[in-house]
Amino acid sequence: MTNEECYKNTKDFQNNKTPGIDGLGKAFYVEFWDIIGEDLTEVKNNIYLTGETTESMKTGIITLSYKNKGNFRDLKQWRPISLFCFDYKIITKTLTKKKMANVINQLIDVNQTGAGPNKKITENIYGIDSIIELMEINDWNGYLVSFDQEKKHLIE
């Protein structure tokens, strides 16, 4: 990984995301990149070579996040999230972009929408609209069934 790749990926993160146990977020890393960037990139490359992360990268905080819809007291309106240190997020994003970009289209079916590079969830709407139009043009009767996936969280 290069210093430039890591810095670009750092800037790509949204602002005001919750940091991990060290309390350092995007703003810190962008502000002080000229001081810490090269050392951080070296650490990231050593992690890549050895396969061993730092202790802080192995530590996360699990908390509940309200989805901002529905009844606040309904447990279904909350989701568990894991908060990891921002340096861990930088390395995972950089590795994902660098390594997964080469194989992602081989892993995701061409008909899959909404997941992967250059794929948008709106493709589903256009596809459904095209099917309805085709049925109307040909005066076909039938049913159109469209499935969506939903994350299910088991709360014990």
Residue pairs with C-beta under 8 A, 6 or more apart in sequence:
1 41
1 44
1 45
1 48
1 91
1 94
1 95
1 98
2 41
3 37
3 38
3 41
5 94
5 97
5 98
6 37
6 40
6 41
6 44
6 90
6 91
6 94
7 33
7 37
9 90
9 93
9 94
9 97
10 26
10 29
10 30
10 33
10 90
11 26
11 30
12 93
13 26
13 86
13 89
13 93
14 26
15 26
15 27
16 25
17 25
17 26
18 25
18 83
19 25
19 83
19 85
19 86
20 56
20 59
20 60
20 61
20 83
20 84
20 85
20 86
20 88
21 56
21 59
21 60
21 61
21 83
21 85
22 56
22 85
22 86
24 85
24 86
24 87
25 86
26 86
28 86
29 36
29 40
29 86
29 87
29 90
40 87
40 90
43 54
43 87
44 87
44 90
44 91
44 94
47 53
47 54
47 57
47 91
48 91
48 95
53 88
53 91
54 87
56 85
56 87
56 88
57 84
57 85
57 87
57 88
57 91
59 84
59 85
60 82
60 83
60 84
61 82
61 83
62 80
62 81
62 82
62 83
63 80
63 81
63 83
64 78
64 79
64 80
64 81
65 78
65 79
65 80
65 81
66 72
66 77
66 78
67 77
67 78
67 79
69 77
70 76
70 77
71 77
75 155
79 151
79 153
80 153
101 117
104 116
104 117
105 116
105 117
108 115
108 116
108 119
112 119
113 119
113 120
113 121
113 123
113 124
113 127
114 120
114 121
114 123
114 124
124 146
128 144
128 146
131 144
132 144
134 140
135 141
135 142
135 144
